[in-house]
Amino acid sequence: MADLLPEGFLGAEPSLDPDVFVAAGARLVGEVRLEAGASIWYNCVLRADLAAINVGGNTNLQDGTLVHVETGRPCRIADHVTVGHGAILHACTVESGCLIGMGAIILSGASIGRGSVIAAGALVRENARVEPFSLMAGVPARLVRKLPEQTLARHLEVALKYAEAGRRHRELALRGRTPEV
């Protein structure tokens, strides 16, 4: 499981639902809350030293994702969100059913509306407001098109697959085994 810093570090400690997966090498620091079914994959860093980080149910943060906050500005990631490898989420809000692409960067104060897709490598500017069901791409991220609400079902399916994969990885880790590919 993850490397957790000593109890009480920074005045708060992570709060993990029993039904979460936190991969070896992941770091959770400070007031990090993980809800049921959340999965935090290899080498992610969630550093809640200045404000809270909340990760919703069945949300997955894939390998190498970085989540940080600012003083008084938490990071809130809702239920059924998929965050691709190497993404950076900084003191932002991501509503339910979103897909954040690999290497995407979401800056402080930004809010990503329900069911939206932030393309791989996109940069969402500070304090940006992304409307629900938007496809955003580029540096800086711009609206490519609106997405049909039916895309939400696919996003939920992906999130649930990762929740199940996290459960399998957790069970194998508890038995001292490494998942086989």
Stockholm file with secondary structure:
# STOCKHOLM 1.0

chainA/1-181         MADLLPEGFLGAEPSLDPDVFVAAGARLVGEVRLEAGASIWYNCVLRADLAAINVGGNTNLQDGTLVHVETGRPCRIADHVTVGHGAILHACTVESGCLIGMGAIILSGASIGRGSVIAAGALVRENARVEPFSLMAGVPARLVRKLPEQTLARHLEVALKYAEAGRRHRELALRGRTPEV
#=GR chainA/1-181 SS CCEECCTTGGGCCCEECTTCEECTTCEEEEEEEECTTCEECTTCEEEEEEEEEEECTTCEECTTCEEECBTTBCEEECTTCEECTTCEEESCEECTTCEECTTCEECTTCEECTTCEECTTCEECTTCEECTTEEEETTTTEEEEECCTTHHHHHHHHHHHHHHHHHHHHHHHHTTCCCCC
#=GC SS_cons         CCEECCTTGGGCCCEECTTCEECTTCEEEEEEEECTTCEECTTCEEEEEEEEEEECTTCEECTTCEEECBTTBCEEECTTCEECTTCEEESCEECTTCEECTTCEECTTCEECTTCEECTTCEECTTCEECTTEEEETTTTEEEEECCTTHHHHHHHHHHHHHHHHHHHHHHHHTTCCCCC
//
